[in-house]
């Protein structure tokens, strides 16, 4: 299983709607509202054989109201 985090920047006024849509995507475990340059943080679990780029491009970035994303690929979990 691969774990990735995707930071999401939304169009103004659309963060809550985008968060609800992201939460319904298979593979998205949790969606948090956050402070800073991005509006949301999505924690995602993907099968080892899945392509991260394809998931982000076709599942995450296709959600209406998203302006920008930044993907963090994890290596090890220490807890």
mmCIF file of the N, C-alpha and C atoms, coordinates in Angstrom:
data_MODEL
# 
_entry.id   MODEL 
# 
loop_
_atom_site.group_PDB 
_atom_site.id 
_atom_site.type_symbol 
_atom_site.label_atom_id 
_atom_site.label_alt_id 
_atom_site.label_comp_id 
_atom_site.label_asym_id 
_atom_site.label_entity_id 
_atom_site.label_seq_id 
_atom_site.pdbx_PDB_ins_code 
_atom_site.Cartn_x 
_atom_site.Cartn_y 
_atom_site.Cartn_z 
_atom_site.occupancy 
_atom_site.B_iso_or_equiv 
_atom_site.pdbx_formal_charge 
_atom_site.auth_seq_id 
_atom_site.auth_comp_id 
_atom_site.auth_asym_id 
_atom_site.auth_atom_id 
_atom_site.pdbx_PDB_model_num 
ATOM 1   N N  . UNK A 1 1  ? 0.847   -1.178 0.000   1.00 0.00 ? 1  UNK A N  1 
ATOM 2   C CA . UNK A 1 1  ? 0.000   0.000  0.000   1.00 0.00 ? 1  UNK A CA 1 
ATOM 3   C C  . UNK A 1 1  ? 0.892   1.241  0.000   1.00 0.00 ? 1  UNK A C  1 
ATOM 4   N N  . UNK A 1 2  ? 0.573   2.195  -0.871  1.00 0.00 ? 2  UNK A N  1 
ATOM 5   C CA . UNK A 1 2  ? 1.274   3.471  -0.928  1.00 0.00 ? 2  UNK A CA 1 
ATOM 6   C C  . UNK A 1 2  ? 0.452   4.525  -0.192  1.00 0.00 ? 2  UNK A C  1 
ATOM 7   N N  . UNK A 1 3  ? 1.128   5.389  0.539   1.00 0.00 ? 3  UNK A N  1 
ATOM 8   C CA . UNK A 1 3  ? 0.464   6.510  1.190   1.00 0.00 ? 3  UNK A CA 1 
ATOM 9   C C  . UNK A 1 3  ? 0.981   7.792  0.570   1.00 0.00 ? 3  UNK A C  1 
ATOM 10  N N  . UNK A 1 4  ? 0.066   8.638  0.126   1.00 0.00 ? 4  UNK A N  1 
ATOM 11  C CA . UNK A 1 4  ? 0.449   9.954  -0.381  1.00 0.00 ? 4  UNK A CA 1 
ATOM 12  C C  . UNK A 1 4  ? -0.430  11.010 0.288   1.00 0.00 ? 4  UNK A C  1 
ATOM 13  N N  . UNK A 1 5  ? 0.101   12.212 0.342   1.00 0.00 ? 5  UNK A N  1 
ATOM 14  C CA . UNK A 1 5  ? -0.655  13.368 0.798   1.00 0.00 ? 5  UNK A CA 1 
ATOM 15  C C  . UNK A 1 5  ? -0.739  14.332 -0.365  1.00 0.00 ? 5  UNK A C  1 
ATOM 16  N N  . UNK A 1 6  ? -1.921  14.889 -0.595  1.00 0.00 ? 6  UNK A N  1 
ATOM 17  C CA . UNK A 1 6  ? -2.092  15.856 -1.665  1.00 0.00 ? 6  UNK A CA 1 
ATOM 18  C C  . UNK A 1 6  ? -2.607  17.154 -1.050  1.00 0.00 ? 6  UNK A C  1 
ATOM 19  N N  . UNK A 1 7  ? -1.802  18.214 -1.177  1.00 0.00 ? 7  UNK A N  1 
ATOM 20  C CA . UNK A 1 7  ? -2.242  19.535 -0.749  1.00 0.00 ? 7  UNK A CA 1 
ATOM 21  C C  . UNK A 1 7  ? -3.032  20.146 -1.905  1.00 0.00 ? 7  UNK A C  1 
ATOM 22  N N  . UNK A 1 8  ? -4.147  20.775 -1.577  1.00 0.00 ? 8  UNK A N  1 
ATOM 23  C CA . UNK A 1 8  ? -5.066  21.264 -2.593  1.00 0.00 ? 8  UNK A CA 1 
ATOM 24  C C  . UNK A 1 8  ? -5.354  22.746 -2.365  1.00 0.00 ? 8  UNK A C  1 
ATOM 25  N N  . UNK A 1 9  ? -5.202  23.529 -3.426  1.00 0.00 ? 9  UNK A N  1 
ATOM 26  C CA . UNK A 1 9  ? -5.576  24.940 -3.409  1.00 0.00 ? 9  UNK A CA 1 
ATOM 27  C C  . UNK A 1 9  ? -6.886  25.058 -4.190  1.00 0.00 ? 9  UNK A C  1 
ATOM 28  N N  . UNK A 1 10 ? -7.879  25.696 -3.577  1.00 0.00 ? 10 UNK A N  1 
ATOM 29  C CA . UNK A 1 10 ? -9.216  25.780 -4.174  1.00 0.00 ? 10 UNK A CA 1 
ATOM 30  C C  . UNK A 1 10 ? -9.512  27.179 -4.691  1.00 0.00 ? 10 UNK A C  1 
ATOM 31  N N  . UNK A 1 11 ? -10.477 27.241 -5.602  1.00 0.00 ? 11 UNK A N  1 
ATOM 32  C CA . UNK A 1 11 ? -11.021 28.527 -6.004  1.00 0.00 ? 11 UNK A CA 1 
ATOM 33  C C  . UNK A 1 11 ? -11.693 29.145 -4.774  1.00 0.00 ? 11 UNK A C  1 
ATOM 34  N N  . UNK A 1 12 ? -11.703 30.459 -4.709  1.00 0.00 ? 12 UNK A N  1 
ATOM 35  C CA . UNK A 1 12 ? -12.266 31.140 -3.549  1.00 0.00 ? 12 UNK A CA 1 
ATOM 36  C C  . UNK A 1 12 ? -13.712 30.722 -3.309  1.00 0.00 ? 12 UNK A C  1 
ATOM 37  N N  . UNK A 1 13 ? -14.010 30.405 -2.056  1.00 0.00 ? 13 UNK A N  1 
ATOM 38  C CA . UNK A 1 13 ? -15.364 30.063 -1.649  1.00 0.00 ? 13 UNK A CA 1 
ATOM 39  C C  . UNK A 1 13 ? -15.790 28.632 -1.920  1.00 0.00 ? 13 UNK A C  1 
ATOM 40  N N  . UNK A 1 14 ? -14.882 27.795 -2.447  1.00 0.00 ? 14 UNK A N  1 
ATOM 41  C CA . UNK A 1 14 ? -15.275 26.434 -2.815  1.00 0.00 ? 14 UNK A CA 1 
ATOM 42  C C  . UNK A 1 14 ? -14.622 25.335 -1.975  1.00 0.00 ? 14 UNK A C  1 
ATOM 43  N N  . UNK A 1 15 ? -13.891 25.696 -0.943  1.00 0.00 ? 15 UNK A N  1 
ATOM 44  C CA . UNK A 1 15 ? -13.138 24.704 -0.164  1.00 0.00 ? 15 UNK A CA 1 
ATOM 45  C C  . UNK A 1 15 ? -14.008 23.606 0.426   1.00 0.00 ? 15 UNK A C  1 
ATOM 46  N N  . UNK A 1 16 ? -15.154 23.969 0.983   1.00 0.00 ? 16 UNK A N  1 
ATOM 47  C CA . UNK A 1 16 ? -15.998 22.957 1.628   1.00 0.00 ? 16 UNK A CA 1 
ATOM 48  C C  . UNK A 1 16 ? -16.591 21.990 0.611   1.00 0.00 ? 16 UNK A C  1 
ATOM 49  N N  . UNK A 1 17 ? -17.032 22.511 -0.533  1.00 0.00 ? 17 UNK A N  1 
ATOM 50  C CA . UNK A 1 17 ? -17.583 21.640 -1.564  1.00 0.00 ? 17 UNK A CA 1 
ATOM 51  C C  . UNK A 1 17 ? -16.508 20.716 -2.124  1.00 0.00 ? 17 UNK A C  1 
ATOM 52  N N  . UNK A 1 18 ? -15.310 21.263 -2.356  1.00 0.00 ? 18 UNK A N  1 
ATOM 53  C CA . UNK A 1 18 ? -14.197 20.448 -2.858  1.00 0.00 ? 18 UNK A CA 1 
ATOM 54  C C  . UNK A 1 18 ? -13.841 19.373 -1.840  1.00 0.00 ? 18 UNK A C  1 
ATOM 55  N N  . UNK A 1 19 ? -13.786 19.726 -0.562  1.00 0.00 ? 19 UNK A N  1 
ATOM 56  C CA . UNK A 1 19 ? -13.453 18.756 0.487   1.00 0.00 ? 19 UNK A CA 1 
ATOM 57  C C  . UNK A 1 19 ? -14.449 17.603 0.497   1.00 0.00 ? 19 UNK A C  1 
ATOM 58  N N  . UNK A 1 20 ? -15.722 17.904 0.372   1.00 0.00 ? 20 UNK A N  1 
ATOM 59  C CA . UNK A 1 20 ? -16.744 16.860 0.368   1.00 0.00 ? 20 UNK A CA 1 
ATOM 60  C C  . UNK A 1 20 ? -16.600 15.942 -0.843  1.00 0.00 ? 20 UNK A C  1 
ATOM 61  N N  . UNK A 1 21 ? -16.281 16.526 -1.991  1.00 0.00 ? 21 UNK A N  1 
ATOM 62  C CA . UNK A 1 21 ? -16.093 15.715 -3.198  1.00 0.00 ? 21 UNK A CA 1 
ATOM 63  C C  . UNK A 1 21 ? -14.852 14.835 -3.087  1.00 0.00 ? 21 UNK A C  1 
ATOM 64  N N  . UNK A 1 22 ? -13.767 15.404 -2.565  1.00 0.00 ? 22 UNK A N  1 
ATOM 65  C CA . UNK A 1 22 ? -12.533 14.623 -2.398  1.00 0.00 ? 22 UNK A CA 1 
ATOM 66  C C  . UNK A 1 22 ? -12.760 13.448 -1.456  1.00 0.00 ? 22 UNK A C  1 
ATOM 67  N N  . UNK A 1 23 ? -13.497 13.683 -0.386  1.00 0.00 ? 23 UNK A N  1 
ATOM 68  C CA . UNK A 1 23 ? -13.731 12.638 0.614   1.00 0.00 ? 23 UNK A CA 1 
ATOM 69  C C  . UNK A 1 23 ? -14.476 11.442 0.038   1.00 0.00 ? 23 UNK A C  1 
ATOM 70  N N  . UNK A 1 24 ? -15.199 11.634 -1.053  1.00 0.00 ? 24 UNK A N  1 
ATOM 71  C CA . UNK A 1 24 ? -15.963 10.547 -1.684  1.00 0.00 ? 24 UNK A CA 1 
ATOM 72  C C  . UNK A 1 24 ? -15.152 9.733  -2.690  1.00 0.00 ? 24 UNK A C  1 
ATOM 73  N N  . UNK A 1 25 ? -13.920 10.131 -2.965  1.00 0.00 ? 25 UNK A N  1 
ATOM 74  C CA . UNK A 1 25 ? -13.091 9.431  -3.948  1.00 0.00 ? 25 UNK A CA 1 
ATOM 75  C C  . UNK A 1 25 ? -12.480 8.184  -3.312  1.00 0.00 ? 25 UNK A C  1 
ATOM 76  N N  . UNK A 1 26 ? -12.597 7.035  -4.001  1.00 0.00 ? 26 UNK A N  1 
ATOM 77  C CA . UNK A 1 26 ? -11.944 5.808  -3.530  1.00 0.00 ? 26 UNK A CA 1 
ATOM 78  C C  . UNK A 1 26 ? -10.446 6.040  -3.440  1.00 0.00 ? 26 UNK A C  1 
ATOM 79  N N  . UNK A 1 27 ? -9.875  5.708  -2.297  1.00 0.00 ? 27 UNK A N  1 
ATOM 80  C CA . UNK A 1 27 ? -8.448  5.895  -2.077  1.00 0.00 ? 27 UNK A CA 1 
ATOM 81  C C  . UNK A 1 27 ? -8.155  7.083  -1.181  1.00 0.00 ? 27 UNK A C  1 
ATOM 82  N N  . UNK A 1 28 ? -9.086  8.023  -1.090  1.00 0.00 ? 28 UNK A N  1 
ATOM 83  C CA . UNK A 1 28 ? -8.905  9.168  -0.192  1.00 0.00 ? 28 UNK A CA 1 
ATOM 84  C C  . UNK A 1 28 ? -9.416  8.762  1.180   1.00 0.00 ? 28 UNK A C  1 
ATOM 85  N N  . UNK A 1 29 ? -8.515  8.779  2.155   1.00 0.00 ? 29 UNK A N  1 
ATOM 86  C CA . UNK A 1 29 ? -8.838  8.342  3.505   1.00 0.00 ? 29 UNK A CA 1 
ATOM 87  C C  . UNK A 1 29 ? -9.394  9.476  4.365   1.00 0.00 ? 29 UNK A C  1 
ATOM 88  N N  . UNK A 1 30 ? -8.729  10.628 4.300   1.00 0.00 ? 30 UNK A N  1 
ATOM 89  C CA . UNK A 1 30 ? -9.099  11.765 5.143   1.00 0.00 ? 30 UNK A CA 1 
ATOM 90  C C  . UNK A 1 30 ? -8.839  13.053 4.375   1.00 0.00 ? 30 UNK A C  1 
ATOM 91  N N  . UNK A 1 31 ? -9.644  14.066 4.653   1.00 0.00 ? 31 UNK A N  1 
ATOM 92  C CA . UNK A 1 31 ? -9.444  15.391 4.073   1.00 0.00 ? 31 UNK A CA 1 
ATOM 93  C C  . UNK A 1 31 ? -9.504  16.393 5.220   1.00 0.00 ? 31 UNK A C  1 
ATOM 94  N N  . UNK A 1 32 ? -8.480  17.229 5.329   1.00 0.00 ? 32 UNK A N  1 
ATOM 95  C CA . UNK A 1 32 ? -8.386  18.224 6.394   1.00 0.00 ? 32 UNK A CA 1 
ATOM 96  C C  . UNK A 1 32 ? -8.383  19.621 5.792   1.00 0.00 ? 32 UNK A C  1 
ATOM 97  N N  . UNK A 1 33 ? -9.014  20.569 6.452   1.00 0.00 ? 33 UNK A N  1 
ATOM 98  C CA . UNK A 1 33 ? -8.800  21.976 6.116   1.00 0.00 ? 33 UNK A CA 1 
ATOM 99  C C  . UNK A 1 33 ? -7.537  22.399 6.866   1.00 0.00 ? 33 UNK A C  1 
ATOM 100 N N  . UNK A 1 34 ? -6.691  23.180 6.208   1.00 0.00 ? 34 UNK A N  1 
ATOM 101 C CA . UNK A 1 34 ? -5.398  23.559 6.782   1.00 0.00 ? 34 UNK A CA 1 
ATOM 102 C C  . UNK A 1 34 ? -5.135  25.040 6.546   1.00 0.00 ? 34 UNK A C  1 
ATOM 103 N N  . UNK A 1 35 ? -4.217  25.587 7.335   1.00 0.00 ? 35 UNK A N  1 
ATOM 104 C CA . UNK A 1 35 ? -3.789  26.964 7.121   1.00 0.00 ? 35 UNK A CA 1 
ATOM 105 C C  . UNK A 1 35 ? -2.550  26.954 6.227   1.00 0.00 ? 35 UNK A C  1 
ATOM 106 N N  . UNK A 1 36 ? -2.232  28.094 5.678   1.00 0.00 ? 36 UNK A N  1 
ATOM 107 C CA . UNK A 1 36 ? -1.055  28.210 4.817   1.00 0.00 ? 36 UNK A CA 1 
ATOM 108 C C  . UNK A 1 36 ? -1.439  28.415 3.365   1.00 0.00 ? 36 UNK A C  1 
ATOM 109 N N  . UNK A 1 37 ? -0.504  28.143 2.467   1.00 0.00 ? 37 UNK A N  1 
ATOM 110 C CA . UNK A 1 37 ? -0.750  28.429 1.045   1.00 0.00 ? 37 UNK A CA 1 
ATOM 111 C C  . UNK A 1 37 ? -1.761  27.487 0.387   1.00 0.00 ? 37 UNK A C  1 
ATOM 112 N N  . UNK A 1 38 ? -2.043  26.350 1.005   1.00 0.00 ? 38 UNK A N  1 
ATOM 113 C CA . UNK A 1 38 ? -3.042  25.416 0.471   1.00 0.00 ? 38 UNK A CA 1 
ATOM 114 C C  . UNK A 1 38 ? -4.233  25.387 1.412   1.00 0.00 ? 38 UNK A C  1 
ATOM 115 N N  . UNK A 1 39 ? -5.387  25.020 0.874   1.00 0.00 ? 39 UNK A N  1 
ATOM 116 C CA . UNK A 1 39 ? -6.632  25.034 1.640   1.00 0.00 ? 39 UNK A CA 1 
ATOM 117 C C  . UNK A 1 39 ? -6.966  23.692 2.283   1.00 0.00 ? 39 UNK A C  1 
ATOM 118 N N  . UNK A 1 40 ? -6.605  22.601 1.601   1.00 0.00 ? 40 UNK A N  1 
ATOM 119 C CA . UNK A 1 40 ? -6.968  21.261 2.046   1.00 0.00 ? 40 UNK A CA 1 
ATOM 120 C C  . UNK A 1 40 ? -5.763  20.338 1.977   1.00 0.00 ? 40 UNK A C  1 
ATOM 121 N N  . UNK A 1 41 ? -5.800  19.291 2.806   1.00 0.00 ? 41 UNK A N  1 
ATOM 122 C CA . UNK A 1 41 ? -4.790  18.238 2.787   1.00 0.00 ? 41 UNK A CA 1 
ATOM 123 C C  . UNK A 1 41 ? -5.527  16.906 2.742   1.00 0.00 ? 41 UNK A C  1 
ATOM 124 N N  . UNK A 1 42 ? -5.290  16.146 1.681   1.00 0.00 ? 42 UNK A N  1 
ATOM 125 C CA . UNK A 1 42 ? -5.948  14.844 1.517   1.00 0.00 ? 42 UNK A CA 1 
ATOM 126 C C  . UNK A 1 42 ? -4.929  13.736 1.754   1.00 0.00 ? 42 UNK A C  1 
ATOM 127 N N  . UNK A 1 43 ? -5.264  12.795 2.627   1.00 0.00 ? 43 UNK A N  1 
ATOM 128 C CA . UNK A 1 43 ? -4.438  11.616 2.867   1.00 0.00 ? 43 UNK A CA 1 
ATOM 129 C C  . UNK A 1 43 ? -5.017  10.482 2.039   1.00 0.00 ? 43 UNK A C  1 
ATOM 130 N N  . UNK A 1 44 ? -4.172  9.862  1.229   1.00 0.00 ? 44 UNK A N  1 
ATOM 131 C CA . UNK A 1 44 ? -4.648  8.856  0.280   1.00 0.00 ? 44 UNK A CA 1 
ATOM 132 C C  . UNK A 1 44 ? -3.855  7.569  0.417   1.00 0.00 ? 44 UNK A C  1 
ATOM 133 N N  . UNK A 1 45 ? -4.539  6.447  0.301   1.00 0.00 ? 45 UNK A N  1 
ATOM 134 C CA . UNK A 1 45 ? -3.917  5.123  0.286   1.00 0.00 ? 45 UNK A CA 1 
ATOM 135 C C  . UNK A 1 45 ? -4.198  4.480  -1.066  1.00 0.00 ? 45 UNK A C  1 
ATOM 136 N N  . UNK A 1 46 ? -3.129  4.093  -1.759  1.00 0.00 ? 46 UNK A N  1 
ATOM 137 C CA . UNK A 1 46 ? -3.257  3.479  -3.080  1.00 0.00 ? 46 UNK A CA 1 
ATOM 138 C C  . UNK A 1 46 ? -2.594  2.113  -3.077  1.00 0.00 ? 46 UNK A C  1 
ATOM 139 N N  . UNK A 1 47 ? -3.144  1.159  -3.803  1.00 0.00 ? 47 UNK A N  1 
ATOM 140 C CA . UNK A 1 47 ? -2.462  -0.129 -3.954  1.00 0.00 ? 47 UNK A CA 1 
ATOM 141 C C  . UNK A 1 47 ? -1.078  0.083  -4.570  1.00 0.00 ? 47 UNK A C  1 
ATOM 142 N N  . UNK A 1 48 ? -0.133  -0.786 -4.220  1.00 0.00 ? 48 UNK A N  1 
ATOM 143 C CA . UNK A 1 48 ? 1.244   -0.646 -4.702  1.00 0.00 ? 48 UNK A CA 1 
ATOM 144 C C  . UNK A 1 48 ? 1.336   -0.555 -6.218  1.00 0.00 ? 48 UNK A C  1 
ATOM 145 N N  . UNK A 1 49 ? 0.445   -1.243 -6.914  1.00 0.00 ? 49 UNK A N  1 
ATOM 146 C CA . UNK A 1 49 ? 0.532   -1.266 -8.374  1.00 0.00 ? 49 UNK A CA 1 
ATOM 147 C C  . UNK A 1 49 ? -0.103  -0.042 -9.042  1.00 0.00 ? 49 UNK A C  1 
ATOM 148 N N  . UNK A 1 50 ? -0.805  0.794  -8.293  1.00 0.00 ? 50 UNK A N  1 
ATOM 149 C CA . UNK A 1 50 ? -1.447  1.979  -8.869  1.00 0.00 ? 50 UNK A CA 1 
ATOM 150 C C  . UNK A 1 50 ? -0.414  3.071  -9.158  1.00 0.00 ? 50 UNK A C  1 
ATOM 151 N N  . UNK A 1 51 ? -0.655  3.820  -10.217 1.00 0.00 ? 51 UNK A N  1 
ATOM 152 C CA . UNK A 1 51 ? 0.206   4.924  -10.620 1.00 0.00 ? 51 UNK A CA 1 
ATOM 153 C C  . UNK A 1 51 ? -0.241  6.197  -9.895  1.00 0.00 ? 51 UNK A C  1 
ATOM 154 N N  . UNK A 1 52 ? 0.655   6.763  -9.089  1.00 0.00 ? 52 UNK A N  1 
ATOM 155 C CA . UNK A 1 52 ? 0.326   7.957  -8.304  1.00 0.00 ? 52 UNK A CA 1 
ATOM 156 C C  . UNK A 1 52 ? -0.046  9.123  -9.211  1.00 0.00 ? 52 UNK A C  1 
ATOM 157 N N  . UNK A 1 53 ? 0.725   9.332  -10.270 1.00 0.00 ? 53 UNK A N  1 
ATOM 158 C CA . UNK A 1 53 ? 0.453   10.432 -11.185 1.00 0.00 ? 53 UNK A CA 1 
ATOM 159 C C  . UNK A 1 53 ? -0.918  10.325 -11.821 1.00 0.00 ? 53 UNK A C  1 
ATOM 160 N N  . UNK A 1 54 ? -1.283  9.136  -12.217 1.00 0.00 ? 54 UNK A N  1 
ATOM 161 C CA . UNK A 1 54 ? -2.601  8.927  -12.819 1.00 0.00 ? 54 UNK A CA 1 
ATOM 162 C C  . UNK A 1 54 ? -3.696  9.217  -11.801 1.00 0.00 ? 54 UNK A C  1 
ATOM 163 N N  . UNK A 1 55 ? -3.535  8.736  -10.573 1.00 0.00 ? 55 UNK A N  1 
ATOM 164 C CA . UNK A 1 55 ? -4.521  8.978  -9.520  1.00 0.00 ? 55 UNK A CA 1 
ATOM 165 C C  . UNK A 1 55 ? -4.700  10.476 -9.277  1.00 0.00 ? 55 UNK A C  1 
ATOM 166 N N  . UNK A 1 56 ? -3.592  11.191 -9.137  1.00 0.00 ? 56 UNK A N  1 
ATOM 167 C CA . UNK A 1 56 ? -3.672  12.629 -8.854  1.00 0.00 ? 56 UNK A CA 1 
ATOM 168 C C  . UNK A 1 56 ? -4.273  13.370 -10.040 1.00 0.00 ? 56 UNK A C  1 
ATOM 169 N N  . UNK A 1 57 ? -3.807  13.069 -11.244 1.00 0.00 ? 57 UNK A N  1 
ATOM 170 C CA . UNK A 1 57 ? -4.292  13.777 -12.431 1.00 0.00 ? 57 UNK A CA 1 
ATOM 171 C C  . UNK A 1 57 ? -5.745  13.488 -12.755 1.00 0.00 ? 57 UNK A C  1 
ATOM 172 N N  . UNK A 1 58 ? -6.146  12.238 -12.675 1.00 0.00 ? 58 UNK A N  1 
ATOM 173 C CA . UNK A 1 58 ? -7.480  11.859 -13.135 1.00 0.00 ? 58 UNK A CA 1 
ATOM 174 C C  . UNK A 1 58 ? -8.541  11.814 -12.045 1.00 0.00 ? 58 UNK A C  1 
ATOM 175 N N  . UNK A 1 59 ? -8.130  11.621 -10.802 1.00 0.00 ? 59 UNK A N  1 
ATOM 176 C CA . UNK A 1 59 ? -9.129  11.530 -9.727  1.00 0.00 ? 59 UNK A CA 1 
ATOM 177 C C  . UNK A 1 59 ? -9.185  12.818 -8.902  1.00 0.00 ? 59 UNK A C  1 
ATOM 178 N N  . UNK A 1 60 ? -8.020  13.344 -8.510  1.00 0.00 ? 60 UNK A N  1 
ATOM 179 C CA . UNK A 1 60 ? -7.987  14.525 -7.642  1.00 0.00 ? 60 UNK A CA 1 
ATOM 180 C C  . UNK A 1 60 ? -8.161  15.814 -8.455  1.00 0.00 ? 60 UNK A C  1 
ATOM 181 N N  . UNK A 1 61 ? -7.276  16.022 -9.429  1.00 0.00 ? 61 UNK A N  1 
ATOM 182 C CA . UNK A 1 61 ? -7.270  17.292 -10.163 1.00 0.00 ? 61 UNK A CA 1 
ATOM 183 C C  . UNK A 1 61 ? -8.492  17.483 -11.051 1.00 0.00 ? 61 UNK A C  1 
ATOM 184 N N  . UNK A 1 62 ? -9.249  16.446 -11.278 1.00 0.00 ? 62 UNK A N  1 
ATOM 185 C CA . UNK A 1 62 ? -10.457 16.579 -12.104 1.00 0.00 ? 62 UNK A CA 1 
ATOM 186 C C  . UNK A 1 62 ? -11.647 17.136 -11.320 1.00 0.00 ? 62 UNK A C  1 
ATOM 187 N N  . UNK A 1 63 ? -11.498 17.277 -10.008 1.00 0.00 ? 63 UNK A N  1 
ATOM 188 C CA . UNK A 1 63 ? -12.577 17.839 -9.190  1.00 0.00 ? 63 UNK A CA 1 
ATOM 189 C C  . UNK A 1 63 ? -12.710 19.328 -9.499  1.00 0.00 ? 63 UNK A C  1 
ATOM 190 N N  . UNK A 1 64 ? -13.889 19.746 -9.854  1.00 0.00 ? 64 UNK A N  1 
ATOM 191 C CA . UNK A 1 64 ? -14.149 21.145 -10.166 1.00 0.00 ? 64 UNK A CA 1 
ATOM 192 C C  . UNK A 1 64 ? -13.905 22.014 -8.937  1.00 0.00 ? 64 UNK A C  1 
ATOM 193 N N  . UNK A 1 65 ? -13.220 23.136 -9.133  1.00 0.00 ? 65 UNK A N  1 
ATOM 194 C CA . UNK A 1 65 ? -12.944 24.059 -8.029  1.00 0.00 ? 65 UNK A CA 1 
ATOM 195 C C  . UNK A 1 65 ? -11.528 23.967 -7.506  1.00 0.00 ? 65 UNK A C  1 
ATOM 196 N N  . UNK A 1 66 ? -10.744 23.017 -8.013  1.00 0.00 ? 66 UNK A N  1 
ATOM 197 C CA . UNK A 1 66 ? -9.340  22.901 -7.605  1.00 0.00 ? 66 UNK A CA 1 
ATOM 198 C C  . UNK A 1 66 ? -8.491  23.746 -8.543  1.00 0.00 ? 66 UNK A C  1 
ATOM 199 N N  . UNK A 1 67 ? -7.651  24.604 -7.965  1.00 0.00 ? 67 UNK A N  1 
ATOM 200 C CA . UNK A 1 67 ? -6.749  25.459 -8.747  1.00 0.00 ? 67 UNK A CA 1 
ATOM 201 C C  . UNK A 1 67 ? -5.359  24.879 -8.863  1.00 0.00 ? 67 UNK A C  1 
ATOM 202 N N  . UNK A 1 68 ? -4.881  24.188 -7.820  1.00 0.00 ? 68 UNK A N  1 
ATOM 203 C CA . UNK A 1 68 ? -3.490  23.731 -7.787  1.00 0.00 ? 68 UNK A CA 1 
ATOM 204 C C  . UNK A 1 68 ? -3.367  22.595 -6.785  1.00 0.00 ? 68 UNK A C  1 
ATOM 205 N N  . UNK A 1 69 ? -2.397  21.708 -7.013  1.00 0.00 ? 69 UNK A N  1 
ATOM 206 C CA . UNK A 1 69 ? -2.107  20.642 -6.051  1.00 0.00 ? 69 UNK A CA 1 
ATOM 207 C C  . UNK A 1 69 ? -0.607  20.499 -5.869  1.00 0.00 ? 69 UNK A C  1 
ATOM 208 N N  . UNK A 1 70 ? -0.234  19.926 -4.748  1.00 0.00 ? 70 UNK A N  1 
ATOM 209 C CA . UNK A 1 70 ? 1.149   19.561 -4.470  1.00 0.00 ? 70 UNK A CA 1 
ATOM 210 C C  . UNK A 1 70 ? 1.102   18.181 -3.833  1.00 0.00 ? 70 UNK A C  1 
ATOM 211 N N  . UNK A 1 71 ? 1.791   17.210 -4.437  1.00 0.00 ? 71 UNK A N  1 
ATOM 212 C CA . UNK A 1 71 ? 1.732   15.832 -3.980  1.00 0.00 ? 71 UNK A CA 1 
ATOM 213 C C  . UNK A 1 71 ? 2.986   15.472 -3.192  1.00 0.00 ? 71 UNK A C  1 
ATOM 214 N N  . UNK A 1 72 ? 2.777   14.838 -2.041  1.00 0.00 ? 72 UNK A N  1 
ATOM 215 C CA . UNK A 1 72 ? 3.874   14.368 -1.194  1.00 0.00 ? 72 UNK A CA 1 
ATOM 216 C C  . UNK A 1 72 ? 3.796   12.850 -1.181  1.00 0.00 ? 72 UNK A C  1 
ATOM 217 N N  . UNK A 1 73 ? 4.861   12.195 -1.652  1.00 0.00 ? 73 UNK A N  1 
ATOM 218 C CA . UNK A 1 73 ? 4.939   10.736 -1.645  1.00 0.00 ? 73 UNK A CA 1 
ATOM 219 C C  . UNK A 1 73 ? 5.722   10.324 -0.405  1.00 0.00 ? 73 UNK A C  1 
ATOM 220 N N  . UNK A 1 74 ? 5.157   9.403  0.374   1.00 0.00 ? 74 UNK A N  1 
ATOM 221 C CA . UNK A 1 74 ? 5.804   8.980  1.619   1.00 0.00 ? 74 UNK A CA 1 
ATOM 222 C C  . UNK A 1 74 ? 6.664   7.740  1.402   1.00 0.00 ? 74 UNK A C  1 
ATOM 223 N N  . UNK A 1 75 ? 7.617   7.531  2.307   1.00 0.00 ? 75 UNK A N  1 
ATOM 224 C CA . UNK A 1 75 ? 8.488   6.364  2.275   1.00 0.00 ? 75 UNK A CA 1 
ATOM 225 C C  . UNK A 1 75 ? 8.214   5.405  3.437   1.00 0.00 ? 75 UNK A C  1 
ATOM 226 N N  . UNK A 1 76 ? 8.334   5.894  4.666   1.00 0.00 ? 76 UNK A N  1 
ATOM 227 C CA . UNK A 1 76 ? 8.153   5.059  5.850   1.00 0.00 ? 76 UNK A CA 1 
ATOM 228 C C  . UNK A 1 76 ? 7.233   5.753  6.861   1.00 0.00 ? 76 UNK A C  1 
ATOM 229 N N  . UNK A 1 77 ? 6.463   4.967  7.577   1.00 0.00 ? 77 UNK A N  1 
ATOM 230 C CA . UNK A 1 77 ? 5.677   5.471  8.697   1.00 0.00 ? 77 UNK A CA 1 
ATOM 231 C C  . UNK A 1 77 ? 6.369   5.032  9.979   1.00 0.00 ? 77 UNK A C  1 
ATOM 232 N N  . UNK A 1 78 ? 6.590   5.937  10.897  1.00 0.00 ? 78 UNK A N  1 
ATOM 233 C CA . UNK A 1 78 ? 7.324   5.624  12.120  1.00 0.00 ? 78 UNK A CA 1 
ATOM 234 C C  . UNK A 1 78 ? 6.419   5.428  13.326  1.00 0.00 ? 78 UNK A C  1 
ATOM 235 N N  . UNK A 1 79 ? 5.129   5.462  13.145  1.00 0.00 ? 79 UNK A N  1 
ATOM 236 C CA . UNK A 1 79 ? 4.231   5.188  14.280  1.00 0.00 ? 79 UNK A CA 1 
ATOM 237 C C  . UNK A 1 79 ? 2.977   4.516  13.800  1.00 0.00 ? 79 UNK A C  1 
# 
